[in-house]
Amino acid sequence: MIDVAWAKGDGIGPEIMSAVRFILNQAKAPINWHEVEIGEQVYLKGFKTGIDPKTWDILRDKPFLKAPITTPQGGGFKSLNVTIRGAFNLFANVRPCTAYSPFVHTKHPDMNVVIIRENEEDLYSGIEYRQTPDVCHSVKLISRQGSRRIVRYAFEYAQQNNRKKVTCFTKDNIMKFSDGLFHQVFEEVAKEYPDIESEHWIVDIGAAKLADTPENFDVVVLPNLYGDILSDVAAQISGSVGMAGSANIGDHGAMFEAIHGSAPRRAGQNVANPSGLLNGAILMLIHIGLTELATTIENAWLKTIEDGIHTYDIFEEGTSKEKVGTKEFAEAIAARLGQTPSRLPLANHTKKQAHSTQFKDVHDPIKRELQGVDVYVHSPLAAQPFIEKLNLKARGKMELKLITNRGVVIWPEGQPETFCIEQYRLRFVCSSCDLKEIASLLMTLDSEGLDVIKCENLYTFDGAPGYSHAQI
């Protein structure tokens, strides 16, 4: 017997979880179930992350099957998914998006795409600041180690699942450092897999191509935020976002779920489609080595879809045969255990293997030198009055090089039409400086009455600037 943690969730969660556990029990899955309480009621007890700290020990070292939960609005509540992914290092989010045409309507009957999303970094790290009454700041974190791990996972997944191509989406024409690093790592890792085709798209046109001709894609690997958005898009155009499952994989844990939310408006009505959570459970069975059982359950589900027994969300006159509720849909799947579809492709998970993500990230030593600092200042003044009030002279070794607002230069040689907000960036540079000089600069600016809200050190790496240039 295999120990599995589970949570019934909120909204439609209890209904679809009951349906999925019924199917697994009917299939005689060798599982010891360990229930945990998470979600809305835990939030309302005062736990800002939606989980009682005592629950961590139950989740540790067990696969976790989780129904969707409701995060209360406002009040500083944090995403439980983000918390669990970070706590257990679940760095890879895997979302297969497959068409089930002609039994589930889609404009893309040949679609079979797997979205692999980095799960811990990017804007999803949730590091944010309110710097002034009207200006907020989110930190986008991309690391070489995190990028290499997810890109390697994507190529390993492709190799071990007979996939032919891996595509990377970034926006490195604008975010040259963060997305640029992700793209650079992708190109480096791709060379280690010469038998797998690789390509890169800028995310905007790549997203358009994915929505228009998804059959041209196979495995797509993305940073966190793009992956979150486009995996939902991919699932929806394949037929229904309500049918897609999701795996969150790490070296020391895994969490499985549907990609849809808790849909509280549909709760308690016996209408919700449990397919998304069931497909998440199938991914869990594959992960824990129960591949034959996963194959049996998925084929029974495909047979049910093929037989036209559908829940309301995918029911279509002329194609569907019978509209059923959540419980009845689960019973129909259980009744077809051991059967296989005749028109939809057969599931066959018996040859799937575990994915290796271990690597040694070695590169030549890089010389880092401090070259200055960007100081962010809060001021309600318009650009010209702010410049006139500011002392433009150097402070010791620190020379004021430029002033920007939202990345656009307003001094020197700024344009009077530039729209400004109440956050200004002052760039100070020096040929050679240290942190003591930056600290002295900040004290001087404070004594001059400037409201300093943030600073970022400016470094070069082997002589190349490690900071963006301002827009002229």
C-alpha positions as CSV (number, residue, x, y, z in Angstrom):
1,M,0.0,0.0,0.0
2,I,1.2,3.5,-0.9
3,D,0.5,6.4,1.5
4,V,-1.2,9.3,-0.3
5,A,-2.3,12.6,1.3
6,W,-5.5,14.1,0.1
7,A,-7.6,17.2,0.6
8,K,-11.3,17.6,-0.4
9,G,-10.9,21.4,-1.0
10,D,-13.6,24.0,-1.3
11,G,-16.6,24.8,-3.6
12,I,-17.0,21.8,-6.0
13,G,-13.9,20.2,-4.4
14,P,-15.6,17.8,-2.1
15,E,-17.9,16.5,-4.9
16,I,-15.2,15.9,-7.5
17,M,-12.8,14.4,-4.9
18,S,-15.4,12.0,-3.8
19,A,-16.0,11.0,-7.4
20,V,-12.2,10.5,-8.1
21,R,-11.6,8.5,-4.9
22,F,-14.7,6.3,-5.8
23,I,-13.1,5.5,-9.2
24,L,-9.7,4.7,-7.6
25,N,-11.3,2.6,-5.0
26,Q,-13.3,0.7,-7.5
27,A,-10.1,0.1,-9.5
28,K,-8.6,-1.3,-6.3
29,A,-5.8,1.2,-6.2
30,P,-3.4,0.1,-3.4
31,I,-3.5,3.4,-1.5
32,N,-3.6,4.4,2.1
33,W,-5.4,7.7,2.2
34,H,-4.4,10.4,4.7
35,E,-6.8,13.4,4.8
36,V,-5.5,16.9,5.5
37,E,-7.5,20.1,6.0
38,I,-6.5,23.0,3.9
39,G,-8.2,26.0,2.2
40,E,-10.9,28.5,3.0
41,Q,-11.7,27.3,6.5
42,V,-8.1,27.2,7.5
43,Y,-7.6,30.7,6.1
44,L,-10.5,31.9,8.2
45,K,-8.9,30.4,11.3
46,G,-6.1,32.9,10.9
47,F,-3.6,30.9,8.9
48,K,-2.5,33.3,6.1
49,T,-1.2,30.5,3.8
50,G,-4.3,28.3,4.1
51,I,-2.5,25.5,5.9
52,D,-2.0,24.7,9.6
53,P,1.8,24.3,10.3
54,K,1.0,20.9,11.9
55,T,-0.1,19.6,8.4
56,W,3.4,19.8,6.9
57,D,4.4,16.6,8.6
58,I,1.5,14.7,7.1
59,L,2.4,16.0,3.6
60,R,6.1,15.4,3.9
61,D,7.3,12.5,1.6
62,K,3.9,11.7,0.3
63,P,2.2,12.3,-3.0
64,F,-0.6,14.8,-2.5
65,L,-3.9,14.8,-4.4
66,K,-5.6,18.1,-3.9
67,A,-9.0,19.4,-4.9
68,P,-9.3,23.1,-5.7
69,I,-9.6,25.5,-2.9
70,T,-10.9,29.0,-2.3
71,T,-8.5,31.8,-1.3
72,P,-10.4,34.6,0.5
73,Q,-10.0,38.0,-1.2
74,G,-7.9,40.6,0.5
75,G,-6.5,40.4,4.0
76,G,-3.0,39.4,2.9
77,F,-3.9,35.8,2.3
78,K,-1.2,33.9,0.3
79,S,-1.7,31.3,-2.4
80,L,-1.6,27.8,-0.9
81,N,-0.4,26.3,-4.2
82,V,2.6,28.7,-4.3
83,T,3.3,28.0,-0.6
84,I,3.3,24.2,-1.1
85,R,5.3,24.4,-4.3
86,G,8.0,26.5,-2.6
87,A,8.1,24.6,0.7
88,F,8.6,21.2,-1.0
89,N,10.6,22.4,-4.0
90,L,8.0,21.3,-6.5
91,F,9.8,23.1,-9.4
92,A,8.1,21.5,-12.4
93,N,4.4,22.0,-13.3
94,V,3.3,19.5,-16.0
95,R,0.0,20.0,-17.8
96,P,-0.9,17.7,-20.8
97,C,-3.5,19.4,-23.1
98,T,-5.0,16.9,-25.5
99,A,-8.0,17.1,-27.8
100,Y,-10.7,14.4,-27.5
101,S,-12.3,15.1,-30.9
102,P,-15.0,14.5,-32.1
103,F,-16.5,13.6,-28.7
104,V,-15.5,16.9,-27.1
105,H,-15.8,20.0,-29.3
106,T,-12.6,21.7,-30.3
107,K,-11.3,23.6,-33.3
108,H,-8.0,21.7,-33.0
109,P,-8.7,18.0,-33.2
110,D,-5.1,17.0,-33.6
111,M,-3.8,18.9,-30.5
112,N,-1.5,17.1,-28.1
113,V,0.7,19.5,-26.3
114,V,2.4,19.3,-22.9
115,I,3.0,22.6,-21.1
116,I,6.0,22.4,-18.7
117,R,6.1,25.5,-16.5
118,E,8.8,26.6,-14.1
119,N,7.0,26.5,-10.7
120,E,8.9,28.5,-8.1
121,E,10.5,31.7,-9.6
122,D,9.5,34.6,-11.8
123,L,6.8,37.0,-10.6
124,Y,5.2,34.0,-8.8
125,S,7.7,34.3,-6.1
126,G,5.2,36.8,-4.7
127,I,7.9,39.4,-3.6
128,E,6.0,42.7,-3.8
129,Y,6.3,46.2,-2.3
130,R,4.1,49.2,-2.0
131,Q,6.7,51.9,-2.3
132,T,4.4,55.0,-2.3
133,P,0.7,55.5,-2.0
134,D,0.4,55.1,-5.8
135,V,3.3,52.9,-6.8
136,C,3.7,49.1,-6.3
137,H,6.7,46.9,-7.3
138,S,6.9,43.2,-8.0
139,V,10.2,41.4,-8.2
140,K,10.8,39.1,-11.2
141,L,13.3,36.4,-10.2
142,I,15.0,34.2,-12.7
143,S,18.0,32.1,-11.8
144,R,20.4,30.0,-13.8
145,Q,19.9,27.1,-11.5
146,G,16.1,27.2,-11.6
147,S,16.1,27.7,-15.4
148,R,18.5,24.8,-16.0
149,R,16.5,22.5,-13.8
150,I,13.1,23.1,-15.6
151,V,14.6,23.1,-19.1
152,R,16.4,19.9,-18.4
153,Y,13.2,18.4,-17.0
154,A,11.4,19.4,-20.3
155,F,14.0,17.6,-22.5
156,E,14.0,14.6,-20.2
157,Y,10.2,14.4,-20.4
158,A,10.3,14.7,-24.2
159,Q,13.0,12.0,-24.4
160,Q,11.3,9.5,-22.1
161,N,7.8,10.1,-23.6
162,N,8.8,9.8,-27.3
163,R,8.2,13.5,-27.9
164,K,10.0,15.1,-30.8
165,K,10.3,18.8,-30.1
166,V,10.7,21.2,-27.2
167,T,9.7,24.9,-27.6
168,C,10.7,27.7,-25.3
169,F,8.7,30.9,-24.9
170,T,10.2,34.1,-23.4
171,K,10.1,37.9,-23.8
172,D,13.8,38.4,-23.9
173,N,13.6,41.1,-26.5
174,I,12.4,43.3,-23.6
175,M,13.5,41.6,-20.4
176,K,17.1,40.9,-21.6
177,F,18.5,39.8,-18.3
178,S,15.7,37.7,-16.7
179,D,14.0,36.2,-19.7
180,G,17.4,36.4,-21.5
181,L,18.9,34.1,-19.0
182,F,16.1,31.6,-19.3
183,H,16.5,31.6,-23.1
184,Q,20.3,31.3,-22.9
185,V,20.0,28.3,-20.6
186,F,17.5,26.7,-23.0
187,E,19.9,26.9,-25.8
188,E,22.7,25.5,-23.7
189,V,20.7,22.5,-22.5
190,A,19.2,21.8,-26.0
191,K,22.7,21.0,-27.3
192,E,22.8,18.0,-24.9
193,Y,19.7,16.5,-26.6
194,P,20.6,16.5,-30.4
195,D,17.9,14.0,-31.2
196,I,15.2,16.4,-30.0
197,E,14.2,19.4,-32.1
198,S,14.3,22.7,-30.2
199,E,13.0,26.2,-31.0
200,H,12.4,29.5,-29.3
201,W,9.5,32.0,-29.8
202,I,8.9,35.4,-28.3
203,V,6.0,34.7,-26.0
204,D,3.5,37.1,-27.7
205,I,3.7,35.6,-31.2
206,G,4.3,32.2,-29.7
207,A,1.1,32.4,-27.8
208,A,-0.7,33.5,-30.9
209,K,0.7,30.5,-32.8
210,L,-0.2,28.1,-30.0
211,A,-3.8,29.3,-30.0
212,D,-4.0,29.2,-33.8
213,T,-2.0,26.0,-34.7
214,P,-1.4,24.0,-31.5
215,E,-0.7,20.9,-33.6
216,N,2.7,22.5,-34.5
217,F,3.8,22.2,-30.9
218,D,4.8,19.2,-28.8
219,V,6.4,20.1,-25.4
220,V,6.5,23.8,-24.5
221,V,8.7,25.0,-21.6
222,L,8.1,28.5,-20.1
223,P,8.9,30.7,-17.1
224,N,6.3,30.6,-14.4
225,L,3.8,33.4,-15.3
226,Y,3.7,32.7,-19.0
227,G,3.3,29.1,-18.2
228,D,0.4,29.7,-15.9
229,I,-1.5,31.7,-18.5
230,L,-0.7,29.6,-21.6
231,S,-1.4,26.3,-19.9
232,D,-5.0,27.5,-19.2
233,V,-5.3,28.7,-22.8
234,A,-3.9,25.4,-24.2
235,A,-6.3,23.4,-22.0
236,Q,-9.3,25.5,-23.1
237,I,-8.6,25.3,-26.8
238,S,-8.1,21.5,-26.5
239,G,-11.7,21.2,-25.5
240,S,-12.2,22.4,-21.9
241,V,-10.1,23.8,-19.1
242,G,-12.3,21.7,-16.8
243,M,-10.8,18.4,-18.1
244,A,-7.0,19.1,-17.7
245,G,-5.0,17.7,-14.8
246,S,-1.8,19.1,-13.4
247,A,1.3,17.6,-11.8
248,N,3.7,19.6,-9.6
249,I,6.9,17.6,-9.4
250,G,10.0,18.0,-7.3
251,D,12.9,15.9,-6.2
252,H,11.4,15.3,-2.7
253,G,7.6,15.5,-3.3
254,A,4.7,15.9,-5.7
255,M,1.3,17.4,-5.8
256,F,-1.5,16.6,-8.2
257,E,-4.7,18.6,-9.0
258,A,-7.1,19.9,-11.6
259,I,-6.1,23.2,-13.2
260,H,-9.5,24.8,-12.6
261,G,-10.7,26.6,-9.6
262,S,-13.2,25.8,-6.8
263,A,-16.2,27.2,-8.7
264,P,-18.3,27.9,-5.6
265,R,-21.3,28.8,-7.7
266,R,-21.6,25.2,-8.8
267,A,-21.0,23.6,-5.4
268,G,-23.5,21.1,-4.0
269,Q,-25.4,20.7,-7.3
270,N,-23.9,17.4,-8.5
271,V,-23.0,18.9,-11.9
272,A,-19.2,19.5,-11.8
273,N,-17.0,17.6,-14.1
274,P,-14.4,15.6,-12.1
275,S,-12.2,14.9,-15.2
276,G,-9.6,17.5,-14.4
277,L,-9.0,16.0,-10.9
278,L,-9.2,12.5,-12.3
279,N,-6.5,13.3,-14.8
280,G,-4.4,14.8,-12.0
281,A,-4.9,11.5,-10.1
282,I,-3.8,9.5,-13.2
283,L,-0.6,11.6,-13.3
284,M,-0.1,10.7,-9.7
285,L,-0.5,7.0,-10.4
286,I,2.1,7.3,-13.1
287,H,4.4,9.2,-10.8
288,I,4.2,6.5,-8.0
289,G,4.8,3.7,-10.5
290,L,1.2,2.4,-10.8
291,T,1.4,2.8,-14.5
292,E,-0.9,-0.2,-15.5
293,L,-3.6,1.1,-13.1
294,A,-3.2,4.6,-14.6
295,T,-3.7,3.1,-18.1
296,T,-6.8,1.1,-17.0
297,I,-8.4,4.1,-15.4
298,E,-7.6,6.5,-18.3
299,N,-8.9,4.1,-20.9
300,A,-12.2,3.7,-18.9
301,W,-12.5,7.5,-18.8
302,L,-11.8,7.7,-22.5
303,K,-14.4,5.0,-23.2
304,T,-16.9,7.0,-21.1
305,I,-16.2,10.1,-23.1
306,E,-16.4,8.2,-26.4
307,D,-19.7,6.7,-25.3
308,G,-21.2,10.2,-25.1
309,I,-21.8,10.2,-21.3
310,H,-20.9,13.7,-20.5
311,T,-21.3,16.3,-17.8
312,Y,-23.0,19.6,-18.6
313,D,-19.9,21.5,-19.4
314,I,-19.0,19.3,-22.4
315,F,-22.5,18.1,-23.3
316,E,-23.4,19.0,-26.9
317,E,-26.5,18.0,-28.8
318,G,-25.9,15.6,-31.6
319,T,-22.6,14.4,-30.2
320,S,-23.3,13.6,-26.5
321,K,-25.7,10.8,-25.7
322,E,-26.5,11.4,-22.0
323,K,-26.0,14.4,-19.7
324,V,-25.0,13.1,-16.2
325,G,-24.0,14.5,-12.9
326,T,-20.7,14.3,-11.0
327,K,-21.6,11.1,-9.2
328,E,-23.2,9.4,-12.2
329,F,-20.2,10.2,-14.4
330,A,-17.8,8.6,-11.9
331,E,-20.1,5.5,-11.7
332,A,-20.0,5.3,-15.6
333,I,-16.2,5.3,-15.5
334,A,-16.1,2.7,-12.8
335,A,-18.4,0.5,-14.8
336,R,-16.0,0.7,-17.8
337,L,-12.9,-0.3,-15.9
338,G,-11.2,-2.9,-18.1
339,Q,-12.7,-1.5,-21.3
340,T,-10.9,0.6,-23.9
341,P,-11.9,3.2,-26.4
342,S,-12.3,2.3,-30.1
343,R,-11.7,5.7,-31.7
344,L,-9.8,7.7,-29.3
345,P,-6.1,6.9,-28.9
346,L,-5.5,4.2,-26.3
347,A,-3.7,5.3,-23.1
348,N,-0.5,3.3,-22.5
349,H,1.6,4.4,-19.6
350,T,3.5,1.2,-19.0
351,K,6.8,2.4,-20.4
352,K,6.9,5.8,-18.6
353,Q,10.0,6.4,-16.5
354,A,11.0,8.7,-13.7
355,H,12.6,12.0,-14.8
356,S,16.2,12.8,-13.9
357,T,16.8,16.4,-12.9
358,Q,20.1,16.1,-11.2
359,F,23.0,18.1,-12.7
360,K,26.1,20.0,-11.7
361,D,25.9,23.7,-12.7
362,V,29.6,24.6,-13.3
363,H,30.8,27.7,-15.1
364,D,34.0,29.7,-15.2
365,P,34.5,32.2,-12.4
366,I,32.9,35.6,-13.2
367,K,34.4,38.9,-12.0
368,R,31.8,41.1,-10.4
369,E,32.5,44.8,-9.8
370,L,30.3,47.4,-8.1
371,Q,29.9,50.4,-10.4
372,G,27.2,52.5,-8.8
373,V,23.6,52.5,-7.5
374,D,20.1,53.2,-8.7
375,V,18.3,55.1,-6.0
376,Y,14.5,55.3,-6.1
377,V,12.9,58.4,-4.6
378,H,9.3,59.2,-3.8
379,S,8.2,62.7,-4.8
380,P,4.8,64.2,-5.8
381,L,6.5,66.9,-7.9
382,A,6.3,66.9,-11.7
383,A,9.5,66.2,-13.6
384,Q,10.8,69.7,-14.1
385,P,10.1,71.0,-10.6
386,F,11.7,67.8,-9.2
387,I,14.9,68.3,-11.3
388,E,15.1,72.0,-10.4
389,K,14.8,71.1,-6.7
390,L,17.4,68.3,-6.9
391,N,21.1,68.9,-6.4
392,L,22.6,67.6,-9.6
393,K,26.2,67.8,-8.4
394,A,28.2,64.7,-7.5
395,R,28.2,63.4,-3.9
396,G,31.8,62.5,-3.2
397,K,32.8,59.9,-5.8
398,M,29.2,59.2,-6.8
399,E,28.3,61.1,-10.0
400,L,24.6,61.6,-10.9
401,K,24.4,60.1,-14.4
402,L,20.7,60.2,-15.2
403,I,17.2,60.5,-13.8
404,T,14.4,58.4,-15.1
405,N,10.7,57.8,-14.4
406,R,9.2,54.4,-15.3
407,G,12.4,53.7,-17.2
408,V,12.3,56.8,-19.4
409,V,15.0,59.4,-19.2
410,I,13.8,62.8,-17.9
411,W,17.4,64.2,-17.3
412,P,19.6,64.9,-19.1
413,E,17.8,65.6,-22.4
414,G,14.4,64.5,-21.4
415,Q,11.2,65.3,-23.2
416,P,8.6,67.6,-21.7
417,E,5.8,65.3,-22.9
418,T,7.0,62.4,-20.8
419,F,4.3,61.3,-18.3
420,C,5.7,60.9,-14.8
421,I,4.5,59.1,-11.6
422,E,5.6,59.8,-8.1
423,Q,8.6,57.4,-8.2
424,Y,11.9,58.7,-9.7
425,R,15.1,56.7,-10.3
426,L,18.5,58.4,-9.8
427,R,21.5,56.6,-11.2
428,F,24.8,57.3,-9.5
429,V,28.0,55.8,-11.0
430,C,31.6,55.8,-10.0
431,S,34.7,54.2,-11.5
432,S,35.4,52.3,-8.3
433,C,33.3,52.3,-5.2
434,D,32.2,50.2,-2.3
435,L,29.2,49.8,-0.1
436,K,30.4,52.3,2.4
437,E,30.3,55.0,-0.3
438,I,26.7,54.0,-1.2
439,A,25.7,54.1,2.4
440,S,27.2,57.6,2.7
441,L,25.3,58.6,-0.4
442,L,22.0,57.4,1.0
443,M,22.6,59.4,4.2
444,T,23.5,62.5,2.2
445,L,20.3,62.2,0.1
446,D,18.3,61.8,3.3
447,S,19.9,64.9,4.8
448,E,18.8,66.8,1.6
449,G,15.2,65.9,2.3
450,L,14.8,63.2,-0.4
451,D,12.4,60.4,0.4
452,V,14.5,57.3,-0.6
453,I,12.3,54.2,-1.0
454,K,14.6,51.7,-2.6
455,C,18.1,51.2,-4.1
456,E,19.6,48.7,-6.4
457,N,23.4,48.2,-6.7
458,L,24.9,48.3,-10.2
459,Y,27.4,45.6,-11.1
460,T,29.4,44.6,-14.1
461,F,30.1,40.9,-14.8
462,D,33.4,40.4,-16.6
463,G,33.1,44.0,-17.7
464,A,29.5,43.7,-19.1
465,P,26.8,45.8,-17.4
466,G,24.4,43.7,-15.3
467,Y,21.7,46.4,-15.4
468,S,19.4,47.7,-18.0
469,H,19.8,50.9,-19.8
470,A,17.1,53.6,-19.6
471,Q,14.8,54.3,-22.5
472,I,15.7,57.6,-24.2
